[in-house]
Amino acid sequence: SLLVNAAGQPRKEKVKLPSSLQGRKPNSIPNEKIEDPVAGKVNTSSLATRRQHHSGFHLIPPRVTLGVLREGCTYAATVILKNVGVDFSRFRVKQPPPHTGLRVMYAPGPVAAGLQVELQIEVFAVVTGGEDTGGLEEISHDIEILTETETLLLPVRANILC
């Protein structure tokens, strides 16, 4: 119960439900246009009565934190983009600006329902600022992944040791 704790006593503070249970995804922006007349649709009786849209992608992990990086070196991390919908779906990655040192490599094309694609996040650790930052400079950028139904934001964070 949300009103009492495991010992059966009333809770002192309110329980925060995860966004997955609240029916929304973290770090996503819904698109205005949802219906695509060309996309393959699944029309079964079990899906006909439900009103929610049965498409979308999930990022695993939902954020990338690389920690402390050495200046002048290249680092990589793999993120999985999984199609959790019932239709095949397409996506596109908006490449970050070159001054961030980030690059995303992936195989373009449609992703079938239940399948996944690997996104290779590559970071070239380079210090861009001229001011003294105390030996560390932070890289902080949200990579935009444009899908048919929403725009997913993949936060990438790291510190460069100068």
C-alpha positions, 0 to 999 in steps of 0.5 A: 500500500502507498499509505503504510510502510512494510511494518504496517505504520503510516508513511511519513513521506509520500511515495515517488512512483517511477515514471514507467509506472506513471505512464510516461517515459523520462527524457522524451518529448512526444511528437505532434504527428503520431499517425503514419498512413504508410507504417505497418499496423497491427489490428488485433482484437486485444489492441483494438479496445486500448487507447494508448499508442503501441509503439516506441523505443526504450534506451538501455541504459537511459543515460551515459556517465563516463566518469573522469577521462584523460585529455586526448584519448577516445572513449566509447560506450554502447547504448541499446535502443529497443523497439517495445512497440507492436509495429516496426519503427524507424529512428534517426540520431541527430549528431552532436556538434563537433566541438562536444567531441561526441559522435554516435555510430549506428546502423540505420533502417527500420527496427522490427517489434521486439528487436534492438539496435546498438548505438556506439557513443564515441567521446574524444576527450578534448578541452575547449575552454581557455579558462582555468577550471581547476583541472577538470572540465565537464562534458554535458550533452543530450543526444537527440534520437528522433523516432516516429512518435517521440524524441528521446534525449540521451544525456551523456556526462563526463569530466575531462582531466586536463 
